[in-house]
Amino acid sequence: MDDLLPEFIAETRETLEALSGEIVAWEADPADRARLDAIFRFVHTVKGSCGFLDLPRLARLSHAAEDALAAVRSGDRQPDTALVNAVLGVVDRIGELVEAIDAGVALDSAADDLLVAALSPDAGVREPEAPAAPAPVEPAPQPQGGRAAARSVRLGVELLDRMMSGMSDMVLARNELARRLREGAPDPRAEAALERLSVTVAEMRDTVTRTRMQKIDALFSALPRMVRDTAAQLAKQVTLVVEGSDVELDREMIEVMRDPLVHIIRNAIDHGVEAPRVRRAAGKREAGRVTVRARQSGNRILVEVSDDGAGIDVDRLIDKARRVGLVDPVRAAAMGEAARLDLIFSPGLSSRDQVSEVSGRGVGMDVVRSNVEAIGGRVTLSNRPGRGLTIIMEVPLTLSILSTIVVGVEGQRFALARQSVEEIVSLRAESVRVDRLGDANVAAVRGQRLPLLWLHEVLSLPRPYSRPQSARLLVIVSTRDGAFALGVDQVIDSEELVVKPAAPPVMACGLYAGQMLPDSGRPMLLLDGAGIAAAAGLRFALSADADAEESQAEARAAVQALLFTDLDGCRRAVPLGAVDRVETVDAGAVRLSGGRARLTVGDALVPLRAVRPPDEGRPVTLLRLTDGQSELAYAIAEPADIVDLPASLAPPAAGSPYAGVAVIGGEPVEVLDLLRVFADEGAVRPTAAAPPERVCLLGPDPSGWTDLFLRQLLEGAGYRCATRLAPGEEAAVALAFDQTDALPAEVPLVRLRREPGGGDGVYRYDRDALLAAVADHMGAECANGRRAAA
Amino acid sequence: MSELFLLAQVAGRGVAIAASQVDSVVDIGEVTAIPCAAPWVRGLAALRSRVVTVVDTAAALGLPLARRGSSGGGGAARAVISLVDGHYYALLMDELEDVGPFERRSMSSGVALTDRWERAAGGWVERDGEPLLVLDPAGLLGGAMDAAA
């Protein structure tokens, strides 16, 4: 008996969670028999259990609900709002009572009578002793409320925790064993055994980690009910869409994310979704839509909440921040869009003017952020004014195992969380310079200026006079407020390590986030980037700088290019995407025929381009270029490196065969004009420039031709190109081989043709026609925007 | 009622530690220093697969730092491992003497202990007429941390 009660409580609790979605679905469609059955089964099961557990109050409630639902099932009653609400009330009450039993506290029974009364079709008419409810048909109701029976056992979380920490210890013990074995004389048999052990331990660790995983459904199943209640309270209509509930996540993570998620959704309904009247006026559907989506990306889980409401009114937010004194007017003016939006995370600030019952007390988003960051996650916003807001919470898959970068300074090792390291650059690299600014250090990395801290100074490690400066690398560490460069002697390794909290006297330094025991057997401390910045007194203003850097990063992922020495000795570059391979062929394979150089490959001839004829009788190094369809060879002296192309190229001289000049490693490098190389001769000068907010939308193309070749031509002509429209952007024209769903129907389309000659659309290598077609659609206003320099 | 106590020497004084608070007694080998930590925090050491925080007990009591060869993490030192608030600490001892049952007495009035000793003291026991202070690890660490703050 004593065993049965906790079992009953756990089961009821679990079923209740799964059930809350069913009830809302039932309310939306009272004719849905399957939902009705699920709810009926639940109250029936509760009633049955209460009987032999001797819980009279629960029995009475569940009995009453069962009667009412049975009447609906038999068609004697219609499930109206009053009934649904009454059933919901009873289900809630059952939940409360179960919690009270679990906690061992008493709960006032007065409300029970009201709830039971509310269930009757019309209070008073119904006789107290109703005729026995139709006997339930199923003799043994399924305890799980109709869910597919899985072979499973119920385990205490505490037990799993112990298993997990035992597992961690096992990993460490294995590491120590490996180290001891390395110290002694090599014994192949022992090593083979260790290898086997390692494999088993790794598998075990995976399995144990999985036992701690739970479907995020555990978090999502309660949402429909919550959304329904919140929306009803605010007299709004909201449709909830949930996606990805089968994504799995560490159960601790689920617990930590529960409050932030609830808060964000409430916010979305209260602040985001407008009242039906307002929505109608704005030309939206009356019912707002809130989408909750979970997905896994690498070893991170993304939980995204988006609504189609009003979005954040950034101006009002700024206004409010100014009034509260969070920012001064001067700084507010200098702040970029993202920094302004970030104010929503400031404590004591809400974008709403009135405080409602649901949200808007200004304690919220700051707590959401700190909760999520406490577990190594982050929160990002994407605001579409007038059209909605998306909030993305990104958290690691598990709590305890962290991917780290191990750095060395003065012979001691420290770890940094991989996710906080943006980049590692050598101090000797040409793109890096270090300056003293007053008594502070500043590093400029590819033109971006960052505060610089030397790790040995931060840690007060003595440097011998003989070598005052032995830091050789800069680790760019990003913190929640900003990035800084950390000078270290060496970067040793990257390791997946079990992180454990360090003891309070260690944490008191404020520089460390935890401790770990790597394979070496020497304990190592995990550095806390934000703590280091704080200890060194770095203050990151909500500055325009950080913004500029972000938007640059967003603008376009850097295009990689192959840097090579051409036959005339010049350094040139070609976008890497166009390079199929680099190969060396015998001189005999290159022939002059029909007035042009060609490369013989088997039976086929491939056109060959070269700035000057290759040396006779010597093997030739070739770049084999492809646009996804045709091939072309370009003779070079030798390949040099793979580099990132800068976002902007200096324009070439008129008639130049190059797309532009990039500065790479301090040296000017000509970038091959792919369009020109592939097309036959025929010079077209850029003719028009579009205002930047008008965009050429490039259609999807699996061969990447549009993104690579066409972008180069159009951007060279001063247009802005995108493969996807960012919020607020408007496309003036779309270019694609085919009309697809990816292109908005209202944007005029310029069809591209793969073959020259007659047919629909514009031949893709016809520069004149392409530019003319684009200029056509860009409209007359562009005539004024003609580029002066061209 | 008598309890089991571990008797040890710290900075030339005899102390007693309740056996219930002693997880194990070990020789600490290599210690990883913790830059910027309080001077009485010697560093971290690995004990099998467990990381312990090594505490210079004498320094934690406000006595001058022990000048020993091991201060740089060299030679072995004896330590008492104790679990305080979920973290394992290795309290360095000069010498470990004995284990035996003693009767714990509360501090009698008139014994003036300075602040850190006061916090660290959990009464006293008598061995062959010699009074020994009962060292309470939690109080020792708490006092040292508060003094640092």
Interface residues (C-beta under 8 A of the other chain):
Chain A: S168 D169 M170 V171 L172 A173 N175 E176 Q412 L459 S460 L461 K500 P501 A502 A503 P504 P505 V506 A508 C509 L511 Y512 Q515 M516 L517 G521 R522 P523 M524 L525 A535
Chain B: E30 T32 A33 I34 P35 C36 A37 A38 W40 V41 L44 A45 A46 R48 S49 R50 V51 T53 V55 D85 H87 Y88 Y89 L141 A144 M145 A148 A149
